[in-house]
Amino acid sequence: AVVSTQSTGGQILAVLKALESESFCKNYMGRSEAFGSIPMEKFNLWGGSLSLGHPFGATGVRLTTMAANRLAHEDGQLALIAACAAGGHAVGHVLERYPSC
């Protein structure tokens, strides 16, 4: 599982690096310029359920709790939560933090 995770992570990093390359985007994607880099603050730097661990069947609660805590910590307004399961199932929702009374 660790080797599989590392190779998947390496592929993701390679794709992100390629999207920053003007040459790659011109030659293989038919674009006139590179896509550019994704700002690191847009990534989930706190880790997801798999990296932090969770009881089987508790992914939704785990992700929602983490998103709520992060919104409070970073004084955020909205969080996008997405999860997938075996067999092609997927769910996503938007969590909104309401102002304190």
C-alpha positions as a Markdown table, in Angstrom:
| # | Residue | x | y | z |
|---|---|---|---|---|
| 1 | Ala | 0.0 | 0.0 | 0.0 |
| 2 | Val | 2.9 | 2.4 | 0.8 |
| 3 | Val | 4.6 | 1.8 | -2.6 |
| 4 | Ser | 1.2 | 2.3 | -4.4 |
| 5 | Thr | 0.6 | 5.5 | -2.5 |
| 6 | Gln | 4.1 | 6.8 | -3.2 |
| 7 | Ser | 3.8 | 6.1 | -6.9 |
| 8 | Thr | 0.4 | 7.8 | -7.1 |
| 9 | Gly | 1.7 | 10.8 | -5.3 |
| 10 | Gly | 4.7 | 10.9 | -7.6 |
| 11 | Gln | 2.4 | 10.9 | -10.6 |
| 12 | Ile | 0.3 | 13.7 | -9.2 |
| 13 | Leu | 3.4 | 15.8 | -8.6 |
| 14 | Ala | 4.7 | 15.1 | -12.2 |
| 15 | Val | 1.3 | 16.2 | -13.7 |
| 16 | Leu | 1.3 | 19.4 | -11.6 |
| 17 | Lys | 4.9 | 20.1 | -12.7 |
| 18 | Ala | 4.0 | 19.4 | -16.4 |
| 19 | Leu | 1.1 | 21.9 | -16.2 |
| 20 | Glu | 3.6 | 24.6 | -15.2 |
| 21 | Ser | 5.7 | 23.8 | -18.4 |
| 22 | Glu | 4.9 | 26.0 | -21.4 |
| 23 | Ser | 6.6 | 23.5 | -23.7 |
| 24 | Phe | 4.5 | 20.6 | -22.4 |
| 25 | Cys | 1.2 | 22.6 | -22.6 |
| 26 | Lys | 2.0 | 23.8 | -26.2 |
| 27 | Asn | 3.2 | 20.4 | -27.5 |
| 28 | Tyr | 0.8 | 18.0 | -25.8 |
| 29 | Met | -2.3 | 20.1 | -24.9 |
| 30 | Gly | -2.5 | 22.5 | -27.8 |
| 31 | Arg | -2.4 | 25.6 | -25.5 |
| 32 | Ser | -0.6 | 28.8 | -26.3 |
| 33 | Glu | 0.8 | 29.0 | -22.7 |
| 34 | Ala | 1.2 | 27.0 | -19.5 |
| 35 | Phe | -1.6 | 26.5 | -17.1 |
| 36 | Gly | 0.7 | 27.7 | -14.3 |
| 37 | Ser | 1.0 | 26.5 | -10.7 |
| 38 | Ile | -1.7 | 25.9 | -8.2 |
| 39 | Pro | -1.2 | 28.1 | -5.0 |
| 40 | Met | -0.2 | 25.9 | -2.1 |
| 41 | Glu | -2.8 | 27.5 | 0.1 |
| 42 | Lys | -5.4 | 25.9 | -2.0 |
| 43 | Phe | -4.2 | 22.4 | -1.1 |
| 44 | Asn | -5.4 | 20.5 | 2.0 |
| 45 | Leu | -2.2 | 20.9 | 4.0 |
| 46 | Trp | -3.9 | 19.4 | 7.1 |
| 47 | Gly | -4.1 | 16.0 | 5.4 |
| 48 | Gly | -7.1 | 13.9 | 4.4 |
| 49 | Ser | -8.8 | 10.9 | 6.1 |
| 50 | Leu | -6.4 | 8.3 | 4.6 |
| 51 | Ser | -3.3 | 10.2 | 5.8 |
| 52 | Leu | -4.6 | 10.8 | 9.3 |
| 53 | Gly | -6.5 | 7.6 | 9.7 |
| 54 | His | -10.2 | 7.0 | 10.6 |
| 55 | Pro | -12.5 | 4.2 | 11.7 |
| 56 | Phe | -14.1 | 2.3 | 8.8 |
| 57 | Gly | -17.2 | 4.0 | 7.6 |
| 58 | Ala | -16.4 | 7.3 | 9.3 |
| 59 | Thr | -15.0 | 9.2 | 6.4 |
| 60 | Gly | -17.8 | 11.7 | 6.1 |
| 61 | Val | -17.7 | 12.7 | 9.8 |
| 62 | Arg | -13.9 | 12.8 | 9.7 |
| 63 | Leu | -13.8 | 15.1 | 6.7 |
| 64 | Thr | -16.6 | 17.3 | 7.9 |
| 65 | Thr | -15.1 | 17.7 | 11.3 |
| 66 | Met | -11.7 | 18.6 | 9.9 |
| 67 | Ala | -13.2 | 21.1 | 7.4 |
| 68 | Ala | -15.2 | 22.8 | 10.3 |
| 69 | Asn | -12.1 | 23.0 | 12.4 |
| 70 | Arg | -10.1 | 24.4 | 9.6 |
| 71 | Leu | -12.7 | 27.0 | 8.7 |
| 72 | Ala | -12.7 | 28.2 | 12.4 |
| 73 | His | -8.9 | 28.2 | 12.6 |
| 74 | Glu | -8.4 | 30.1 | 9.3 |
| 75 | Asp | -11.5 | 32.3 | 9.7 |
| 76 | Gly | -12.9 | 30.8 | 6.4 |
| 77 | Gln | -16.4 | 31.0 | 5.0 |
| 78 | Leu | -16.8 | 27.9 | 2.7 |
| 79 | Ala | -15.2 | 24.4 | 2.4 |
| 80 | Leu | -15.6 | 21.9 | -0.4 |
| 81 | Ile | -15.6 | 18.3 | 0.8 |
| 82 | Ala | -15.4 | 15.4 | -1.5 |
| 83 | Ala | -15.0 | 11.6 | -0.9 |
| 84 | Cys | -15.1 | 8.5 | -2.9 |
| 85 | Ala | -15.7 | 4.9 | -2.1 |
| 86 | Ala | -15.2 | 1.5 | -3.7 |
| 87 | Gly | -17.3 | 0.7 | -6.7 |
| 88 | Gly | -17.3 | 4.3 | -8.1 |
| 89 | His | -19.5 | 5.9 | -5.4 |
| 90 | Ala | -18.8 | 9.5 | -4.7 |
| 91 | Val | -20.2 | 12.3 | -2.5 |
| 92 | Gly | -19.4 | 16.0 | -2.2 |
| 93 | His | -20.8 | 18.9 | -0.2 |
| 94 | Val | -20.2 | 22.5 | 0.6 |
| 95 | Leu | -19.8 | 23.4 | 4.3 |
| 96 | Glu | -20.6 | 27.0 | 5.3 |
| 97 | Arg | -19.4 | 28.6 | 8.5 |
| 98 | Tyr | -21.9 | 31.0 | 9.9 |
| 99 | Pro | -20.7 | 34.1 | 11.7 |
| 100 | Ser | -20.7 | 33.9 | 15.5 |
| 101 | Cys | -23.6 | 35.5 | 17.3 |
